[in-house]
Amino acid sequence: MVDLKLSMSTSEYYVKDSPTKRASRDLTNNTEPGTLNSLREENCLIKQPVAEDMILRRSQYLKPKCRVRKISSKAAVLVLIWTVLAISVIGYLGNLTILFHLNDDLISAIVPAVVFVVMALLSGYIADNFIGRYKSAKIAFILLFATSILQCILVTAKQSIVEYPLGLRIGLVTFTSSLGFGSFAILLVTLPQIGLDQMTDNSVSNITSFIAWFVASWFFGVWFSEFSSTTGLFCFGDDFQTVWSLLSVVSMSIVLISDFFLTPKWLIIEPKSPQSIKTIYRVLKYAAKHKSPTNRSALTYWEEGIPSRIDLGKTKYGGPFTVEQVEDVKTLLRILALTAPLWLTFFSFQMQLKIVYNIVLKADPFGNVTDSQRCHSHVIMFFTYESNLLTVLFLVVYELVVFPLIGHLTPSSIRRIGMSVLLIVIASFFCILICVYFYFYHDIHIALAYIYALSVATIFSILYPSLMEFVSAQSPYNMRSLLQGYLWCIVMFSSGITELIITFSISKYGLAHHKLIFSSVATVVTLVGFVLFCLLARWYKRRERDDIVSVHTLVEEVYDRYISNRSVL
């Protein structure tokens, strides 16, 4: 800590007896917020030319450097490798329904999605409060290894399993897919937080870089599994399915072996936190019973020292709880309120995505499809809707090229979420144009389809890292995994509901005016969600904080004096 008196030049500053301590003491004794500014003006007189010179020197000293962000933690890099290997196994589970001729079965598609939603919330709560994040991830690795073995057995015994009754085939495929997607939900909730736990001494910029690379690793694992399985089936036929299932077993074996040997050396295992749900319930229950402060006696203030505001706040809001517990509950409620419009946004976005997917996949219901149109459809499907390769490329280009150039202009996580929601609104109008063109010509407009595909990849590359960064930065430490699971619950729940709507309405009848109506309704819902998010984001940014002392202002004063003293020396 730099001494305030030593860091100030005597020719430039005239400081009386400890203004920082005096300001803190006065604020503790219920001094009005404006008193701190008057104390600074009275006790810290800075000449105007000296202040301007200080600002100039500080701007030169803090000039942003153009360099690529690096992840210095070996354990964080290990977490990224685990993500790629694990998700590459998950990507092949969707082919089991096609392999066993269950394309039109809803049970094998709905049950894994329900298991994902339940496990995302449940695993976040268990990881935060009971067994810790690392043990949860290790259990998910073991379950995923068992899933890869079951998948290998099913693929190897395909000829005999196909002859089984339909109910037995549905049960086998549903159980394997549910086990895999449940493990996938646990990993999505716990692995990002495990990686962030390894970067305790890193800067905020490096932590943001890890989150971006995690999302890129996730999409790369999906692309790798889709590309390798498709290419292998095209080149080697059905025999490649057995080879791919064996490769999934090998990849999970690599994850478990690396976990066994490298975790004791590299990984930092954080201790488990107190039970957050119990604290939330107790605080909300107490707040419901004590909505107003207790009537205080006239003899309360007979002593010379007036009680601090924080003690009165504890009596009013927290009662027997600590200040940190009450603030954690208030922060959780604020985050839940801010993310409430995302239910509407994700629902409408998934609806539009599946409508365009249906149009691209079945561009001409009368069969008049040219080779050029079929080629464009396959390119669009490959780069965006099925494997999201463009999202990986955008994230890599941003980390290696864009951020070193204009990284200092990067907005906050809330603004980036708002930008992505605005892009969803813009993309919804392109979806309407695609549906209008399909309504009149029963074909897809290639240029509009490419523009929509680029907008989808841009939304994915901005929205997911921003959401994960916002939750990791704003949520209390003992609730991070729970809120992370809540976000993934929003994504998967909206995807499942739109899948049911598409299956029972658009895919069943295939009428063009149905797609136009659904896309128009989704656009209106997107606009409503965008307006609500902007209002709630403004409220969240302007919320009142219960800080006793203006810590940021005091630290900035010390920092200014340190920079000026360093420049003089």
Backbone hydrogen bonds, N-H to C=O, Kabsch-Sander energy under -0.5 kcal/mol:
donor,donor_aa,acceptor,acceptor_aa,energy
7,S,3,D,-1.8
8,M,5,K,-0.7
12,E,9,S,-1.2
13,Y,9,S,-2.1
14,Y,45,L,-0.5
16,K,43,N,-0.8
18,S,16,K,-0.7
22,R,18,S,-1.9
23,A,19,P,-2.6
24,S,20,T,-2.4
25,R,21,K,-2.7
26,D,22,R,-2.5
27,L,23,A,-2.4
28,T,24,S,-2.0
29,N,25,R,-1.3
30,N,27,L,-1.2
31,T,26,D,-1.3
35,T,32,E,-1.7
36,L,33,P,-1.0
37,N,33,P,-0.5
38,S,34,G,-1.4
39,L,35,T,-2.3
40,R,36,L,-1.9
41,E,37,N,-2.4
42,E,38,S,-2.0
43,N,39,L,-2.8
44,C,40,R,-2.2
45,L,14,Y,-0.9
46,I,44,C,-0.7
47,K,12,E,-0.6
51,A,47,K,-2.1
52,E,48,Q,-2.2
53,D,49,P,-2.2
54,M,50,V,-2.1
55,I,51,A,-2.2
56,L,52,E,-2.1
57,R,53,D,-2.4
58,R,54,M,-2.5
59,S,55,I,-2.2
60,Q,56,L,-1.9
61,Y,57,R,-2.3
62,L,58,R,-2.5
63,K,60,Q,-0.9
67,R,65,K,-1.1
72,S,70,K,-0.8
77,V,73,S,-1.5
78,L,74,K,-2.2
79,V,75,A,-1.9
80,L,76,A,-1.7
81,I,77,V,-2.0
82,W,78,L,-2.4
83,T,79,V,-1.9
84,V,80,L,-1.9
85,L,81,I,-2.3
86,A,82,W,-2.6
87,I,83,T,-2.3
88,S,84,V,-1.7
89,V,85,L,-0.8
89,V,86,A,-0.5
90,I,86,A,-1.5
91,G,87,I,-2.1
92,Y,89,V,-0.9
93,L,90,I,-1.5
95,N,92,Y,-1.4
96,L,93,L,-1.4
98,I,94,G,-0.5
99,L,95,N,-2.5
100,F,96,L,-2.0
101,H,98,I,-1.2
102,L,97,T,-3.8
105,D,102,L,-1.1
106,L,104,D,-0.5
109,A,106,L,-0.7
110,I,106,L,-3.0
111,V,107,I,-2.0
113,A,109,A,-0.8
114,V,110,I,-2.3
115,V,111,V,-2.5
116,F,112,P,-2.2
117,V,113,A,-2.1
118,V,114,V,-2.4
119,M,115,V,-2.6
120,A,116,F,-2.0
121,L,117,V,-1.5
122,L,118,V,-2.7
123,S,119,M,-2.5
124,G,120,A,-1.1
125,Y,121,L,-1.8
126,I,122,L,-2.5
127,A,123,S,-2.7
128,D,124,G,-1.8
129,N,125,Y,-1.7
130,F,126,I,-2.4
131,I,126,I,-1.5
132,G,126,I,-0.7
132,G,127,A,-0.5
136,S,132,G,-1.3
137,A,133,R,-2.4
138,K,134,Y,-2.3
139,I,135,K,-2.2
140,A,136,S,-2.0
141,F,137,A,-2.3
142,I,138,K,-2.1
143,L,139,I,-2.4
144,L,140,A,-2.5
145,F,141,F,-2.1
146,A,142,I,-2.2
147,T,143,L,-2.1
148,S,144,L,-2.3
149,I,145,F,-1.7
150,L,146,A,-2.5
151,Q,147,T,-2.6
152,C,148,S,-2.1
153,I,149,I,-2.2
154,L,150,L,-2.5
155,V,151,Q,-2.3
156,T,152,C,-2.2
157,A,153,I,-2.3
158,K,155,V,-1.2
161,I,157,A,-2.1
162,V,158,K,-2.3
164,Y,161,I,-1.6
169,R,165,P,-2.0
170,I,166,L,-2.4
171,G,167,G,-2.1
172,L,168,L,-2.3
173,V,169,R,-2.4
174,T,170,I,-2.5
175,F,171,G,-2.4
176,T,172,L,-2.1
177,S,173,V,-2.5
178,S,174,T,-2.6
179,L,175,F,-2.2
180,G,176,T,-2.1
181,F,177,S,-2.8
182,G,178,S,-2.3
183,S,179,L,-1.7
184,F,180,G,-2.1
185,A,181,F,-2.1
186,I,182,G,-1.8
187,L,183,S,-2.1
188,L,184,F,-2.3
189,V,185,A,-1.5
190,T,186,I,-2.4
191,L,187,L,-2.3
194,I,190,T,-2.3
195,G,191,L,-2.4
196,L,192,P,-2.1
197,D,193,Q,-1.9
198,Q,194,I,-0.8
198,Q,195,G,-0.6
199,M,196,L,-1.3
200,T,197,D,-0.5
202,N,199,M,-0.9
207,I,203,S,-1.8
208,T,204,V,-2.4
209,S,205,S,-1.9
210,F,206,N,-2.1
211,I,207,I,-1.9
212,A,208,T,-2.0
213,W,209,S,-2.5
214,F,210,F,-2.3
215,V,211,I,-2.1
216,A,212,A,-2.2
217,S,213,W,-2.5
218,W,214,F,-2.4
219,F,215,V,-2.4
220,F,216,A,-2.3
221,G,217,S,-2.3
222,V,218,W,-1.7
223,W,219,F,-2.5
224,F,220,F,-2.9
225,S,221,G,-2.1
226,E,222,V,-2.1
227,F,223,W,-3.1
228,S,224,F,-2.6
229,S,225,S,-2.0
230,T,226,E,-2.3
231,T,227,F,-2.7
232,G,228,S,-2.4
233,L,229,S,-2.3
234,F,230,T,-1.9
235,C,231,T,-2.2
236,F,232,G,-3.0
237,G,232,G,-0.6
237,G,233,L,-1.0
239,D,236,F,-0.7
240,F,237,G,-1.4
241,Q,238,D,-1.2
242,T,238,D,-0.5
242,T,239,D,-0.5
243,V,239,D,-1.1
244,W,240,F,-2.8
245,S,241,Q,-2.0
246,L,242,T,-1.9
247,L,243,V,-2.1
248,S,244,W,-1.9
249,V,245,S,-1.4
250,V,246,L,-2.1
251,S,247,L,-2.5
252,M,248,S,-1.9
253,S,249,V,-1.8
254,I,250,V,-2.1
255,V,251,S,-1.8
256,L,252,M,-2.3
257,I,253,S,-2.5
258,S,254,I,-2.6
259,D,255,V,-2.1
260,F,256,L,-2.0
261,F,257,I,-2.1
262,L,258,S,-2.6
263,T,258,S,-0.6
263,T,259,D,-1.0
266,W,262,L,-2.7
267,L,262,L,-0.6
267,L,263,T,-1.0
269,I,267,L,-0.7
270,E,268,I,-0.8
273,S,128,D,-1.5
276,S,274,P,-0.6
279,T,275,Q,-1.3
280,I,276,S,-2.7
281,Y,277,I,-2.5
282,R,278,K,-2.3
283,V,279,T,-2.5
284,L,280,I,-2.5
285,K,281,Y,-2.2
286,Y,282,R,-2.3
287,A,283,V,-2.6
288,A,284,L,-2.0
289,K,285,K,-1.5
290,H,286,Y,-1.6
300,T,297,S,-1.5
302,W,299,L,-1.0
312,L,308,S,-1.5
313,G,309,R,-2.6
314,K,310,I,-2.1
315,T,311,D,-1.9
316,K,312,L,-2.0
317,Y,313,G,-3.1
318,G,313,G,-0.8
318,G,314,K,-0.5
319,G,314,K,-4.1
321,F,318,G,-1.5
326,V,322,T,-1.7
327,E,323,V,-2.5
328,D,324,E,-2.2
329,V,325,Q,-1.8
330,K,326,V,-2.3
331,T,327,E,-2.4
332,L,328,D,-2.3
333,L,329,V,-2.3
334,R,330,K,-2.0
335,I,331,T,-2.4
336,L,332,L,-2.4
337,A,333,L,-2.1
338,L,334,R,-2.3
339,T,335,I,-2.3
340,A,336,L,-0.5
340,A,337,A,-0.6
342,L,339,T,-0.9
343,W,340,A,-1.5
344,L,340,A,-0.5
345,T,341,P,-2.2
346,F,342,L,-2.9
347,F,343,W,-1.8
348,S,344,L,-2.4
349,F,345,T,-2.4
350,Q,346,F,-2.7
351,M,347,F,-2.0
352,Q,348,S,-2.5
353,L,349,F,-2.4
354,K,350,Q,-2.3
355,I,351,M,-1.9
356,V,352,Q,-2.5
357,Y,353,L,-2.1
358,N,354,K,-2.2
359,I,355,I,-2.1
360,V,356,V,-3.0
361,L,357,Y,-2.4
362,K,358,N,-2.0
363,A,360,V,-0.6
367,G,364,D,-1.5
369,V,367,G,-1.7
370,T,368,N,-0.5
374,R,370,T,-2.1
375,C,371,D,-2.2
376,H,372,S,-2.5
377,S,373,Q,-2.3
378,H,374,R,-2.1
379,V,375,C,-2.2
380,I,376,H,-2.5
381,M,377,S,-2.4
382,F,378,H,-2.3
383,F,379,V,-2.3
384,T,380,I,-1.6
385,Y,380,I,-0.8
386,E,381,M,-2.5
387,S,381,M,-0.6
387,S,382,F,-0.6
389,L,382,F,-0.6
390,L,383,F,-2.0
392,V,388,N,-1.1
393,L,389,L,-2.1
394,F,390,L,-2.7
395,L,391,T,-2.2
396,V,392,V,-2.3
397,V,393,L,-2.6
398,Y,394,F,-2.2
399,E,395,L,-2.1
400,L,396,V,-2.3
401,V,397,V,-2.4
402,V,397,V,-1.9
403,F,398,Y,-3.2
405,L,401,V,-0.7
405,L,402,V,-0.9
406,I,402,V,-2.7
407,G,403,F,-1.8
409,L,406,I,-1.4
410,T,407,G,-1.6
416,R,412,S,-2.1
417,I,413,S,-2.1
418,G,414,I,-2.3
419,M,415,R,-2.5
420,S,416,R,-2.2
421,V,417,I,-2.2
422,L,418,G,-2.2
423,L,419,M,-2.2
424,I,420,S,-1.8
425,V,421,V,-1.8
426,I,422,L,-2.3
427,A,423,L,-2.8
428,S,424,I,-1.7
429,F,425,V,-1.1
429,F,426,I,-0.5
430,F,426,I,-1.3
431,C,427,A,-2.0
432,I,428,S,-1.9
433,L,429,F,-2.1
434,I,430,F,-2.3
435,C,431,C,-2.3
436,V,432,I,-2.6
437,Y,433,L,-2.4
438,F,434,I,-2.2
439,Y,435,C,-2.0
440,F,436,V,-1.6
441,Y,437,Y,-2.5
442,H,438,F,-1.6
446,I,444,I,-0.7
449,A,445,H,-2.2
450,Y,446,I,-2.2
451,I,447,A,-2.3
452,Y,448,L,-2.5
453,A,449,A,-2.1
454,L,450,Y,-2.4
455,S,451,I,-2.2
456,V,452,Y,-2.2
457,A,453,A,-2.1
458,T,454,L,-2.2
459,I,455,S,-2.3
460,F,456,V,-2.4
461,S,457,A,-2.1
462,I,458,T,-1.2
463,L,459,I,-3.2
464,Y,460,F,-1.2
466,S,462,I,-1.5
467,L,463,L,-2.6
468,M,464,Y,-2.2
469,E,465,P,-2.4
470,F,466,S,-2.5
471,V,467,L,-2.3
472,S,468,M,-2.3
473,A,469,E,-2.0
474,Q,470,F,-2.6
475,S,471,V,-1.8
479,M,476,P,-1.7
480,R,477,Y,-1.0
483,L,479,M,-2.3
484,Q,480,R,-2.5
485,G,481,S,-2.5
486,Y,482,L,-1.7
487,L,483,L,-2.0
488,W,484,Q,-1.9
489,C,485,G,-2.0
490,I,486,Y,-1.8
491,V,487,L,-1.9
492,M,488,W,-2.5
493,F,489,C,-2.5
494,S,490,I,-2.0
495,S,491,V,-1.8
496,G,492,M,-2.5
497,I,493,F,-2.4
498,T,494,S,-2.2
499,E,495,S,-1.8
500,L,496,G,-1.9
501,I,497,I,-2.1
502,I,498,T,-2.7
503,T,499,E,-2.2
504,F,500,L,-2.4
505,S,501,I,-1.4
506,I,501,I,-0.7
507,S,502,I,-3.3
508,K,502,I,-0.5
509,Y,505,S,-1.8
510,G,506,I,-2.7
515,K,511,L,-1.3
516,L,512,A,-1.9
517,I,513,H,-2.2
518,F,514,H,-2.6
519,S,515,K,-2.2
520,S,516,L,-1.9
521,V,517,I,-2.4
522,A,518,F,-2.3
523,T,519,S,-1.7
524,V,520,S,-1.9
525,V,521,V,-2.3
526,T,522,A,-2.1
527,L,523,T,-2.2
528,V,524,V,-2.2
529,G,525,V,-2.4
530,F,526,T,-2.3
531,V,527,L,-2.3
532,L,528,V,-2.4
533,F,529,G,-2.2
534,C,530,F,-2.2
535,L,531,V,-2.1
536,L,532,L,-2.5
537,A,533,F,-2.6
538,R,534,C,-2.0
539,W,535,L,-2.0
540,Y,536,L,-2.5
541,K,537,A,-2.3
542,R,538,R,-1.5
543,R,540,Y,-1.0
547,D,545,R,-1.1
551,V,549,V,-2.2
554,L,550,S,-2.0
555,V,551,V,-2.6
556,E,552,H,-2.2
557,E,553,T,-1.9
558,V,554,L,-2.1
559,Y,555,V,-2.3
560,D,556,E,-2.4
561,R,557,E,-2.2
562,Y,558,V,-2.1
563,I,559,Y,-2.4
564,S,560,D,-2.4
565,N,561,R,-2.3
566,R,562,Y,-2.2
567,S,563,I,-2.2
568,V,564,S,-2.2
569,L,565,N,-2.2
